[in-house]
């Protein structure tokens, strides 16, 4: 009996795979290719806000995203390290002012991410 189960298992491995299965696997694998830097909710929010605003200050982003100083700082730094946004610091009188701008690579990465998400949504809705 053990020989038969091994032979059956080997036969299943050699059979051609159903065409529907690779499509589903391909779509699932495609989701794994999302830009992990952007895919995090706060970072997606930061880039999205900067995509429609030339410049936003730290406080404007913080209020817009309803987040904490620490959370915004960590996510903005991650985007800055990926060169998806630029950060400039200055003073207004005695108060520090931090401004963020989306970079060209950041805008391109966001466009790729959005195209990828639209393709995934379209594949699921078919």
PEZIGI-V675347 format. One record per backbone hydrogen bond with DSSP energy under -0.5 kcal/mol. CO is the residue of the C=O (numbers start at 1). NH is the residue of the N-H. E is the energy in kcal/mol with one decimal. If there is no record, write none. Layout:
co->CO nh->NH e->E
co->CO nh->NH e->E
This chain:
co->1 nh->5 e->-1.9
co->2 nh->6 e->-1.8
co->3 nh->7 e->-2.1
co->4 nh->8 e->-2.9
co->5 nh->9 e->-2.3
co->6 nh->10 e->-2.5
co->7 nh->11 e->-2.3
co->8 nh->12 e->-2.3
co->9 nh->13 e->-1.8
co->10 nh->14 e->-1.3
co->11 nh->15 e->-1.2
co->18 nh->21 e->-0.5
co->18 nh->22 e->-1.2
co->19 nh->23 e->-1.2
co->20 nh->24 e->-2.0
co->21 nh->25 e->-2.7
co->22 nh->26 e->-3.2
co->23 nh->27 e->-2.5
co->24 nh->28 e->-2.2
co->25 nh->29 e->-2.9
co->26 nh->30 e->-2.2
co->27 nh->31 e->-1.4
co->28 nh->32 e->-0.8
co->29 nh->32 e->-0.6
co->29 nh->33 e->-0.6
co->30 nh->33 e->-1.3
co->31 nh->34 e->-1.2
co->34 nh->36 e->-0.7
co->35 nh->39 e->-2.4
co->36 nh->40 e->-0.7
co->40 nh->44 e->-2.6
co->41 nh->45 e->-2.2
co->42 nh->46 e->-2.3
co->43 nh->47 e->-2.5
co->44 nh->48 e->-2.4
co->45 nh->49 e->-2.3
co->46 nh->50 e->-2.3
co->47 nh->51 e->-1.6
co->48 nh->52 e->-0.9
co->49 nh->52 e->-0.6
co->49 nh->53 e->-0.5
co->56 nh->100 e->-2.9
co->57 nh->61 e->-2.6
co->58 nh->62 e->-2.7
co->59 nh->63 e->-2.2
co->60 nh->64 e->-2.6
co->61 nh->65 e->-2.7
co->62 nh->66 e->-0.8
co->62 nh->67 e->-1.7
co->68 nh->72 e->-2.4
co->69 nh->73 e->-2.6
co->70 nh->74 e->-2.3
co->71 nh->75 e->-2.1
co->72 nh->76 e->-2.8
co->73 nh->77 e->-2.2
co->74 nh->78 e->-1.8
co->75 nh->79 e->-2.0
co->76 nh->80 e->-2.4
co->77 nh->81 e->-2.8
co->78 nh->82 e->-1.5
co->79 nh->84 e->-2.9
co->79 nh->85 e->-0.8
co->80 nh->83 e->-1.4
co->84 nh->103 e->-1.9
co->86 nh->101 e->-2.0
co->88 nh->99 e->-2.9
co->90 nh->97 e->-3.2
co->91 nh->93 e->-0.6
co->92 nh->94 e->-0.6
co->92 nh->95 e->-2.0
co->95 nh->92 e->-3.1
co->97 nh->90 e->-2.6
co->97 nh->99 e->-0.5
co->98 nh->58 e->-2.2
co->99 nh->88 e->-2.5
co->100 nh->56 e->-1.9
co->101 nh->86 e->-3.1
co->103 nh->107 e->-2.7
co->104 nh->108 e->-2.5
co->105 nh->109 e->-2.4
co->106 nh->110 e->-2.3
co->107 nh->111 e->-2.3
co->108 nh->112 e->-2.4
co->109 nh->113 e->-2.5
co->110 nh->114 e->-2.7
co->111 nh->115 e->-2.6
co->112 nh->116 e->-2.5
co->113 nh->117 e->-2.6
co->114 nh->118 e->-2.6
co->115 nh->119 e->-2.2
co->116 nh->120 e->-2.3
co->117 nh->121 e->-2.6
co->118 nh->122 e->-2.5
co->119 nh->123 e->-2.2
co->120 nh->124 e->-2.0
co->121 nh->125 e->-2.0
co->122 nh->126 e->-0.7
